[in-house]
Amino acid sequence: MRNLGLLGEINLESIIKHHDADRYYKSFKSKTHLITMLFGIISRCDSMGEICEGMRAMSGKLNHLGLKSSPAKSTACDGLRN
């Protein structure tokens, strides 16, 4: 039996498409937002600045999470606000 991970059985793409969650966003998609927030929780970060700086410090490893680069602090804050 293969371990599918925490979100292995959830089809995130179909949920995003069903709710049309990425309709107004070009660069900060729902999947990027989820990964950013999970990174902050797991890393025990206290602010969005800490999350973005931590992700920037690990920029070489972000491809394992499916990201090309770390989101900018202002973009992440706008995504969280909206």
Protein Blocks (a to p, Z undefined) as FASTA:
>chain_A
ZZebjmlmpcfklmmmmnommmmpmklcfklmmmmmmmmmmnopabfklmmmmmmmmmmm
mmmnopabdcdfklmmmmmmZZ
